[in-house]
């Protein structure tokens, strides 16, 4: 069903200012610039997006305000200026063009008959529970929670309003998930941590973990993510933080608010990460380290000591981004430098030393 342009502009006036066209322009859906047809809205954030837009057929453009002077003439039928088209795309998509198939109940049944739900569980309004779900004793689900097929919610878990648990998710006992969270398939929240005591014979004895995992509001957890419960203290993921796919966070992990950790993170136990951090892909960390707020890490880096100053870092050992780029630039020259050094030592008759 089409949405009129004025509906969108009125919803987000701080992000959208109509420059040309009718407020009644109908919008069928959002699309990439080079694929769009006339009634599909596109977003132009930079020069590349502008070139893509020229190749497509859209007549409804949301354009970074600074790019208006670079627009081809004649302009499309409807042009909307925005200081942040990427953010506008996120907000418009969620409000007016959400993707619904992934949360549609099977055959329209909102609590599938194959689900096993404890009589002591407390369920809010408008909850969707898929086939094969297990809801254990003492679980509390707030309004509009969605539990995907074959997920297991162990005893005394609490899940906040509008949180979406995708299929095949495990949530361990007593954990708490906030409101407006999303947990993608094959993730484990609150499994036992990897901790062992050792005896004189070299045998390993598992340590019981009494802590929980606390997920605050608006957290996104990707597919195949494991967050271990704490030994005694709780593991905690702060409000607004986003964790990408295929990542592991050991027991007693603490991550602050509004941080983004891209796929493939590998964190040993008892690591503390601050707020507003951005980590590239495939980063690993030793245990018992502390990372302050506002740290940006390059992908493929490794953390072996505390980071107590905000900034941009990368590599192994960790350096500032500028020093890391210099180091990487030198690496291809090392074979040639070795040959040169060998010749110099030979010339100085020092090659046998």
C-alpha positions as CSV (number, residue, x, y, z in Angstrom):
1,X,0.0,0.0,0.0
2,X,1.4,3.4,-1.1
3,X,2.3,6.0,1.5
4,X,2.1,9.7,0.6
5,X,5.2,11.8,0.9
6,X,3.7,14.3,3.3
7,X,3.0,11.5,5.8
8,X,6.7,10.7,6.0
9,X,7.8,14.4,6.1
10,X,5.3,15.2,8.9
11,X,6.6,12.2,10.9
12,X,10.3,13.2,10.7
13,X,10.4,17.0,10.1
14,X,13.9,17.2,11.7
15,X,15.3,14.9,9.0
16,X,13.3,15.8,5.9
17,X,12.6,19.1,4.1
18,X,10.7,19.1,0.8
19,X,12.6,20.9,-1.9
20,X,10.5,20.1,-5.0
21,X,7.3,18.1,-5.8
22,X,3.8,17.4,-4.5
23,X,3.3,16.4,-0.8
24,X,0.7,13.9,-2.2
25,X,3.4,12.0,-4.2
26,X,2.7,8.2,-3.6
27,X,5.6,6.0,-2.5
28,X,5.4,2.3,-3.1
29,X,8.5,1.2,-1.2
30,X,12.2,2.0,-0.6
31,X,14.8,0.9,-3.1
32,X,18.5,1.1,-4.1
33,X,19.2,3.9,-6.5
34,X,20.2,1.9,-9.6
35,X,17.3,-0.6,-9.2
36,X,14.4,1.8,-8.4
37,X,11.3,2.5,-10.5
38,X,9.5,5.9,-10.6
39,X,7.4,5.3,-7.5
40,X,10.2,4.0,-5.2
41,X,12.0,6.3,-2.8
42,X,15.8,6.3,-2.9
43,X,18.5,7.8,-0.6
44,X,21.5,9.7,-1.9
45,X,24.2,10.1,0.8
46,X,27.4,10.5,-1.3
47,X,28.8,10.8,-4.8
48,X,28.5,7.0,-5.4
49,X,24.8,7.0,-4.5
50,X,24.3,10.0,-6.8
51,X,25.8,8.0,-9.7
52,X,23.6,5.0,-8.8
53,X,20.5,7.3,-8.7
54,X,21.2,8.6,-12.2
55,X,21.2,5.0,-13.5
56,X,17.8,4.2,-11.9
57,X,14.3,5.4,-12.6
58,X,13.2,6.8,-9.3
59,X,11.4,10.1,-9.2
60,X,11.5,10.4,-5.4
61,X,14.9,11.3,-4.0
62,X,16.1,11.9,-0.4
63,X,19.3,13.8,-0.9
64,X,22.1,14.8,1.5
65,X,21.7,18.6,1.8
66,X,25.2,19.3,0.7
67,X,24.7,17.4,-2.5
68,X,21.8,19.4,-3.8
69,X,24.0,21.6,-5.9
70,X,25.5,18.5,-7.6
71,X,22.0,17.1,-8.6
72,X,21.5,16.5,-12.3
73,X,19.0,18.7,-14.1
74,X,16.2,18.4,-14.6
75,X,15.5,17.3,-11.1
76,X,13.3,14.3,-10.3
77,X,9.7,15.0,-9.6
78,X,10.1,15.0,-5.8
79,X,13.3,16.0,-4.0
80,X,13.7,15.9,-0.2
81,X,16.8,17.3,1.5
82,X,18.1,15.6,4.6
83,X,21.2,16.2,6.8
84,X,21.4,12.4,7.3
85,X,19.8,10.3,4.5
86,X,21.1,7.0,6.0
87,X,19.3,7.7,9.3
88,X,16.3,8.8,7.4
89,X,16.2,5.5,5.5
90,X,16.4,3.6,8.8
91,X,13.5,5.6,10.4
92,X,11.3,5.6,7.3
93,X,11.8,1.9,6.7
94,X,10.9,1.0,10.3
95,X,7.9,3.3,10.5
96,X,6.3,2.9,7.1
97,X,7.8,-0.1,5.2
98,X,8.6,-2.8,7.8
99,X,9.6,-6.3,6.7
100,X,6.8,-8.5,8.2
101,X,7.2,-12.0,6.8
102,X,9.7,-13.1,9.5
103,X,7.3,-12.4,12.3
104,X,4.0,-13.7,10.8
105,X,2.5,-16.5,12.8
106,X,2.2,-19.9,11.2
107,X,-1.4,-20.2,9.8
108,X,-2.2,-17.0,11.8
109,X,-1.9,-18.8,15.1
110,X,-0.3,-16.5,17.6
111,X,0.5,-19.2,20.2
112,X,1.2,-22.3,18.2
113,X,-0.3,-25.5,19.7
114,X,3.0,-27.3,19.5
115,X,4.6,-24.8,21.9
116,X,5.1,-26.0,25.5
117,X,4.2,-23.1,27.9
118,X,4.4,-23.5,31.6
119,X,1.3,-22.8,33.6
120,X,3.3,-20.5,35.8
121,X,4.6,-18.3,33.0
122,X,3.2,-14.8,32.8
123,X,2.4,-13.7,29.3
124,X,1.6,-10.1,28.2
125,X,-0.8,-9.0,25.5
126,X,-0.4,-9.6,21.7
127,X,2.4,-12.2,22.1
128,X,3.5,-14.4,19.3
129,X,4.9,-17.9,20.1
130,X,6.0,-20.1,17.2
131,X,6.0,-23.9,16.8
132,X,8.1,-26.0,19.1
133,X,8.9,-23.2,21.6
134,X,9.5,-24.0,25.2
135,X,8.5,-21.4,27.8
136,X,9.6,-22.7,31.2
137,X,8.4,-22.1,34.8
138,X,8.3,-18.5,36.1
139,X,9.1,-16.9,32.7
140,X,7.7,-13.3,32.3
141,X,7.0,-12.0,28.7
142,X,5.9,-8.4,28.4
143,X,3.4,-7.2,25.7
144,X,4.1,-7.8,22.0
145,X,7.0,-10.2,22.5
146,X,7.8,-12.5,19.6
147,X,9.4,-15.9,20.2
148,X,10.4,-17.7,17.0
149,X,10.1,-21.4,16.3
150,X,12.0,-23.9,18.5
151,X,13.5,-21.4,20.8
152,X,14.0,-22.4,24.5
153,X,13.4,-20.0,27.3
154,X,14.6,-21.5,30.6
155,X,13.0,-20.8,34.1
156,X,12.6,-17.3,35.5
157,X,13.7,-15.4,32.4
158,X,12.2,-11.9,31.9
159,X,11.8,-10.4,28.4
160,X,10.7,-6.8,27.9
161,X,8.0,-5.4,25.6
162,X,8.3,-5.7,21.8
163,X,11.5,-7.8,21.9
164,X,11.9,-10.2,19.0
165,X,13.5,-13.6,19.8
166,X,14.2,-15.3,16.4
167,X,14.0,-19.1,15.9
168,X,16.4,-21.5,17.5
169,X,17.6,-19.2,20.3
170,X,18.5,-20.4,23.8
171,X,18.1,-18.1,26.8
172,X,19.4,-19.5,30.1
173,X,17.7,-19.4,33.4
174,X,17.1,-16.2,35.3
175,X,18.5,-13.9,32.5
176,X,16.8,-10.6,31.7
177,X,16.2,-9.2,28.3
178,X,15.1,-5.6,27.9
179,X,12.5,-3.9,25.7
180,X,12.8,-3.5,21.9
181,X,15.7,-5.9,21.6
182,X,16.3,-8.4,18.8
183,X,18.1,-11.7,19.1
184,X,18.9,-13.5,15.8
185,X,18.8,-17.3,15.3
186,X,21.3,-19.8,16.8
187,X,22.3,-17.5,19.6
188,X,22.9,-18.5,23.2
189,X,22.3,-16.1,26.0
190,X,23.3,-17.2,29.5
191,X,25.0,-20.5,28.9
192,X,27.5,-21.7,31.4
193,X,30.8,-19.9,31.2
194,X,34.1,-21.7,30.4
195,X,35.7,-21.9,33.8
196,X,37.6,-24.8,35.4
197,X,39.5,-25.5,38.6
198,X,42.6,-27.8,38.4
199,X,43.7,-30.4,40.8
200,X,47.2,-31.9,41.4
201,X,46.6,-34.7,38.9
202,X,46.0,-32.2,36.1
203,X,42.3,-32.9,35.9
204,X,39.8,-30.0,35.3
205,X,36.7,-29.4,37.4
206,X,33.9,-27.2,36.1
207,X,33.1,-24.1,38.2
208,X,29.4,-23.4,38.7
209,X,28.2,-20.1,37.4
210,X,25.7,-18.2,39.5
211,X,25.5,-14.9,37.6
212,X,23.1,-14.0,34.9
213,X,23.2,-12.2,31.6
214,X,21.4,-8.8,31.6
215,X,20.6,-7.4,28.2
216,X,19.4,-3.8,28.5
217,X,16.9,-2.0,26.2
218,X,17.3,-1.7,22.4
219,X,20.1,-4.2,22.1
220,X,20.6,-6.1,18.8
221,X,22.3,-9.5,19.0
222,X,23.2,-11.1,15.7
223,X,23.0,-14.8,14.6
224,X,25.3,-17.4,16.3
225,X,26.3,-15.1,19.2
226,X,27.2,-16.6,22.6
227,X,27.1,-14.5,25.7
228,X,28.1,-16.5,28.8
229,X,26.6,-15.9,32.2
230,X,28.8,-14.5,35.0
231,X,30.5,-16.6,37.6
232,X,29.0,-14.5,40.5
233,X,28.5,-11.1,39.0
234,X,26.2,-10.6,36.0
235,X,27.4,-10.3,32.5
236,X,25.8,-7.2,31.0
237,X,25.2,-5.6,27.6
238,X,24.3,-1.9,27.8
239,X,21.4,-0.1,26.3
240,X,21.5,0.5,22.5
241,X,24.5,-1.7,21.9
242,X,24.6,-3.8,18.7
243,X,26.5,-7.1,18.4
244,X,27.1,-8.6,15.0
245,X,27.0,-12.3,14.0
246,X,29.4,-15.1,15.0
247,X,30.8,-13.6,18.1
248,X,31.7,-15.0,21.5
249,X,31.7,-13.1,24.8
250,X,33.1,-15.0,27.9
251,X,31.7,-14.9,31.4
252,X,31.5,-11.6,33.3
253,X,31.6,-9.6,30.0
254,X,30.5,-6.0,30.4
255,X,29.8,-3.8,27.4
256,X,28.5,-0.2,27.8
257,X,25.8,1.7,26.0
258,X,25.5,2.4,22.3
259,X,28.6,0.5,21.2
260,X,28.8,-1.4,17.9
261,X,30.9,-4.6,17.6
262,X,31.1,-6.0,14.0
263,X,31.1,-9.8,13.3
264,X,33.6,-12.3,14.5
265,X,34.4,-10.8,18.0
266,X,36.2,-13.2,20.3
267,X,36.4,-12.0,23.9
268,X,37.8,-14.0,26.9
269,X,36.1,-13.7,30.3
270,X,36.0,-10.6,32.5
271,X,36.5,-8.0,29.8
272,X,34.9,-4.6,30.3
273,X,34.2,-2.5,27.2
274,X,33.0,1.1,27.5
275,X,30.2,3.1,25.9
276,X,30.1,4.5,22.3
277,X,32.9,2.1,21.1
278,X,33.1,0.9,17.5
279,X,35.0,-2.4,16.8
280,X,35.7,-3.7,13.4
281,X,35.4,-7.4,12.4
282,X,37.4,-10.3,13.8
283,X,38.8,-8.6,16.9
284,X,40.0,-10.7,19.8
285,X,40.7,-9.8,23.4
286,X,42.5,-11.5,26.3
287,X,40.6,-11.8,29.6
288,X,40.4,-9.4,32.5
289,X,41.0,-6.2,30.4
290,X,39.4,-2.8,30.6
291,X,38.6,-0.7,27.5
292,X,37.4,2.9,28.1
293,X,34.6,4.8,26.3
294,X,34.9,6.1,22.7
295,X,37.4,3.6,21.5
296,X,37.5,2.7,17.8
297,X,39.4,-0.5,16.8
298,X,40.4,-1.6,13.3
299,X,39.3,-5.0,12.1
300,X,41.7,-8.0,12.7
301,X,43.2,-6.3,15.8
302,X,44.0,-8.0,19.1
303,X,43.8,-6.5,22.6
304,X,46.4,-7.6,25.0
305,X,46.4,-4.8,27.5
306,X,44.0,-2.2,28.9
307,X,43.0,0.8,26.7
308,X,42.5,3.8,29.0
309,X,42.4,6.6,26.5
310,X,39.7,7.2,23.9
311,X,41.0,7.1,20.3
312,X,41.5,4.9,17.2
313,X,43.7,1.9,17.4
314,X,44.6,-1.2,15.4
315,X,46.9,-4.1,14.9
316,X,48.9,-6.5,17.1
317,X,50.5,-5.2,19.2
318,X,47.8,-2.5,19.4
319,X,48.9,0.9,18.1
320,X,47.2,4.1,17.1
321,X,45.7,3.9,13.7
322,X,48.3,6.2,12.2
323,X,51.2,4.1,13.5
324,X,49.5,0.9,12.4
325,X,49.1,2.1,8.9
326,X,52.8,3.0,8.8
327,X,53.7,-0.4,10.1
328,X,51.5,-2.1,7.4
329,X,53.1,0.1,4.7
330,X,56.6,-1.1,5.7
331,X,55.8,-4.8,5.8
332,X,56.0,-5.4,2.0
333,X,59.4,-3.7,1.9
334,X,61.0,-6.1,4.5
335,X,62.3,-8.7,2.0
336,X,64.0,-6.0,0.0
337,X,65.4,-4.4,3.1
338,X,66.7,-7.8,4.3
339,X,68.6,-8.2,1.0
340,X,70.0,-4.7,1.3
341,X,71.1,-5.3,4.9
342,X,72.8,-8.6,3.9
343,X,74.8,-6.8,1.2
344,X,75.8,-4.0,3.6
345,X,77.0,-6.5,6.2
346,X,79.0,-8.5,3.6
347,X,80.6,-5.3,2.4
348,X,81.6,-4.4,5.9
349,X,82.8,-8.0,6.4
350,X,80.4,-8.4,9.3
351,X,78.2,-11.1,7.7
352,X,79.8,-13.9,9.8
353,X,79.0,-12.2,13.2
